[in-house]
Amino acid sequence: MGFVGLPNVGKSTLTNLLAGANHAEAANYPFCTIDPNMVQAIVPDQKFKYLADTFKPPSVVPAVLKIVDIAGLIRGAAEGAGLGNAFLSHIAAVDAFDSDEVIHVDDSVDPIRDLETIQSELCLKDKEALSKVLEKEKERVRKEKGLARSAEPPISDVFMSAYEKCVKLIESNTPVQTYEDFSMGEVDIIRDFGLITTKPQIYVVNMSKKSFLRKGNVWLPKIQTWVNEHGGGQIIPMSCEFEQEYMDLAEDKEAQKAYIEQCEADVKAMGLTGPGFAVKSVVPRLIRAGRASLCLQSFYTAGPKEVRAWTIMKGTLAPQAAGVIHTDFERGFIKAEVANFDDFKALSGGQPSMAKVKEAGKYRQEGKSYVMQEGDICVFMHNTTTAKKK
């Protein structure tokens, strides 16, 4: 997941906050910064925490979400202004991106103007990419059919339909991912176009601490209206100012508690009451939202030596999930022994054993066609043999 926005909107601050998220819950996990603009954020996961607390192994390895802090975008980036193509190539390299939209440019604040700037630049870059897509397909077909370079090759109807729809969307400054009437065949083709605007988006609104505590400012309704008019999307209001002050107290839980209590007192002093004005960090929600936008989920392996969360795409079959652990597990897959987390929690009595789950008939054996579910606890059976040397 990557953060996209104009310069000085808080992307680096937010990236650093995510880098420290939940670090205390996995002290023996080898947390690392991949490079100056890429980190891994630990996914907040109560199921994983329960398994780790139950089995108490020497090794615990949580799921992580890779975060990329992409350099600030300016108008004209598609033509090379600022970091230009380097910036846009960084966006192309991530699977989803968050737009950080409360910004300060030219001594003015106008998030709607800057939303338009970001969308326009991304669409311009996709227009450039599309200008090469059709000729590339023609070259592929010529080579496949052995045609001369001067020949006009036959292009499939589904390719032309996908291409023309994308061109129409981009020329109207509309992100491709907002269009809902592509056929499955068109979607498969568009995946190979390499378009930036096919990536899912989350809109992160970085507000002042005061605006965050009172749950709004003058721009938030306008941002909501703009997002609704441009294909919709999830909006997450937050405050880097609040999150940084809260994170700075991470080593002292009592101080963190006192900070939240003071913020809640400030909210009451504004005359704002009720559950809608509860004060808490938005960082866990942001990590979960990014993960959900990428259609990711976890399964677990749990035992006396290690509890680990493994990340897979939704819809992954059991053999491919086994392959995430080791390619031999997929190649020699026999079956998966699976327990649902909720069943384990309800039946195990807090013991690090599947005995009660098995007694209740809730411990299943699944084959190659099993679609993995969020929170599955698995043991994979496999059989691989190394070919004998002749």
Residue pairs with C-beta under 8 A, 6 or more apart in sequence:
1 65
1 66
1 67
1 68
1 94
1 95
1 96
1 97
1 98
1 290
1 293
1 294
2 67
2 68
2 69
2 70
2 90
2 91
2 93
2 94
2 96
2 97
2 98
3 11
3 14
3 15
3 67
3 68
3 69
3 70
3 97
3 98
3 100
3 204
4 11
4 70
4 73
4 91
4 97
4 98
4 99
4 100
4 118
5 11
5 72
5 73
5 99
5 100
5 101
5 103
5 114
5 118
6 72
6 73
6 74
6 103
6 105
6 114
6 117
6 118
7 72
7 73
7 74
7 105
8 72
8 103
8 104
9 72
9 100
9 101
9 102
9 103
9 104
9 206
10 100
10 206
10 240
11 69
11 70
11 72
11 100
12 69
13 240
13 244
14 100
14 204
14 206
14 238
14 240
14 243
15 37
15 39
15 67
15 69
16 39
17 240
17 243
17 244
17 247
17 283
18 39
18 41
18 67
18 283
18 286
18 287
19 31
19 33
19 39
19 40
19 41
19 67
20 247
20 250
21 41
21 42
21 44
21 283
21 284
21 287
22 41
22 42
22 43
22 44
22 62
22 284
23 31
23 42
23 250
24 250
25 42
25 44
25 49
25 62
26 42
26 60
26 61
26 62
28 58
28 59
28 60
29 42
29 60
29 61
29 62
31 40
31 42
32 40
33 39
34 40
34 66
37 68
37 69
37 70
37 71
38 66
38 67
38 68
38 69
39 66
39 67
39 69
40 64
40 65
40 66
40 67
41 64
41 65
41 67
41 287
42 62
42 63
42 64
42 287
43 62
43 63
43 64
43 65
43 287
43 288
43 291
43 298
43 309
44 284
44 287
44 288
45 62
45 63
45 298
45 309
47 298
47 300
47 341
47 375
48 60
48 62
48 63
48 298
48 300
48 307
48 309
50 341
50 345
51 300
51 302
51 307
51 341
51 377
52 60
52 307
54 302
54 348
54 350
54 351
54 352
55 302
55 303
55 304
55 307
55 352
56 352
57 302
57 303
57 304
57 305
57 306
57 307
58 305
58 306
59 305
59 306
59 307
59 308
60 306
60 307
60 308
61 306
61 307
61 308
61 309
62 309
63 291
63 298
63 309
63 310
63 311
64 311
65 287
65 290
65 291
65 296
67 290
68 90
68 93
68 94
70 87
70 90
70 91
70 94
70 97
71 82
71 83
71 86
71 87
71 90
72 82
72 83
72 87
73 82
73 87
73 117
73 118
73 121
74 81
74 82
74 117
75 81
75 117
75 120
75 121
76 82
76 84
76 121
77 83
77 84
77 85
77 87
77 88
77 121
77 125
78 84
78 88
78 121
78 122
78 124
78 125
78 127
78 128
79 124
88 121
88 122
88 125
88 196
91 97
91 122
91 196
91 199
92 194
92 196
94 199
95 199
95 294
96 199
96 200
96 201
96 202
96 290
96 293
96 294
97 199
97 201
97 202
98 201
98 202
98 203
98 204
98 236
98 286
98 290
99 115
99 118
99 201
99 202
99 203
99 204
100 204
100 205
100 206
101 111
101 114
101 115
101 203
101 204
101 205
101 206
101 223
102 109
102 111
102 205
102 206
102 207
102 219
103 109
103 111
103 114
105 114
109 219
111 205
111 219
111 222
111 223
112 219
112 222
112 223
112 226
115 223
115 226
115 230
119 173
119 175
119 230
120 173
122 175
122 196
122 197
123 170
123 173
123 174
123 175
123 197
125 196
126 166
126 170
126 176
126 195
126 196
126 197
127 170
127 171
129 193
129 194
129 195
129 196
130 163
130 166
130 167
130 170
130 193
130 195
133 163
133 193
134 155
134 163
137 155
137 159
137 163
138 152
138 153
138 155
141 147
141 153
141 154
141 155
142 148
142 149
142 151
142 153
145 153
147 153
158 183
158 185
158 186
158 189
159 189
161 183
161 186
162 182
162 185
162 186
162 187
162 189
162 190
163 189
165 179
165 182
165 186
166 176
166 190
166 193
166 195
169 175
169 176
169 178
169 179
169 197
170 176
170 195
170 197
174 230
174 231
175 197
175 198
175 201
175 230
175 231
176 190
176 195
176 197
176 198
177 197
177 198
177 199
177 200
177 201
177 231
178 230
178 231
178 232
179 231
182 190
190 198
191 198
200 293
200 294
201 233
201 293
202 233
202 234
202 235
202 236
202 286
202 289
202 290
202 293
203 223
203 227
203 233
203 234
203 235
203 236
204 236
204 238
204 286
205 219
205 220
205 223
205 235
205 236
205 237
205 238
206 238
206 239
206 240
207 217
207 220
207 237
207 238
207 239
208 217
208 239
208 241
209 239
209 241
209 242
209 245
211 217
211 239
212 237
212 238
212 239
212 241
212 242
213 239
213 242
213 263
213 266
213 267
213 270
213 277
213 279
214 267
214 270
214 272
214 277
215 237
215 272
215 276
215 277
216 237
220 235
220 237
223 235
224 235
227 233
227 235
234 289
234 293
236 282
236 285
236 286
236 289
237 282
238 282
238 283
238 286
242 263
243 281
243 282
243 283
245 259
246 256
246 259
246 260
246 281
249 255
249 256
249 259
250 256
260 279
260 280
263 279
264 278
264 279
267 273
267 277
267 279
295 313
295 314
295 315
296 311
296 312
296 313
296 314
297 311
297 312
297 313
297 314
297 372
297 373
297 374
298 309
298 310
298 311
298 312
298 374
298 375
299 309
299 310
299 312
299 321
299 372
299 373
299 374
299 375
299 376
299 377
299 378
300 307
300 308
300 309
300 310
300 341
300 375
300 376
300 377
300 378
301 307
301 308
301 310
301 325
301 377
301 378
301 379
302 308
302 352
302 377
304 352
310 321
310 324
310 325
311 324
312 320
312 321
312 324
312 372
314 374
315 371
316 371
316 372
317 368
317 369
317 370
317 371
317 372
318 333
318 335
318 336
318 366
318 367
318 368
318 369
318 370
318 371
318 372
318 378
318 380
319 330
319 333
319 368
320 330
321 336
321 372
321 378
321 380
322 329
322 330
322 333
322 336
322 378
322 380
322 382
323 329
323 330
323 331
325 380
328 382
328 384
329 380
329 382
330 382
331 382
331 384
332 382
332 383
332 384
332 385
333 368
333 380
333 381
333 382
334 381
334 382
334 383
335 365
335 366
335 367
335 380
335 381
336 365
336 366
336 367
336 370
336 378
336 379
336 380
336 381
337 363
337 364
337 365
337 366
337 378
337 379
337 380
337 381
338 363
338 364
338 365
338 366
338 370
338 376
338 377
338 378
339 354
339 357
339 362
339 363
339 364
339 376
339 377
340 362
340 373
340 375
340 376
340 377
341 375
341 376
341 377
342 375
343 357
343 360
343 362
344 354
344 357
344 377
347 356
347 357
347 360
347 362
348 354
348 356
348 357
349 356
354 363
357 363
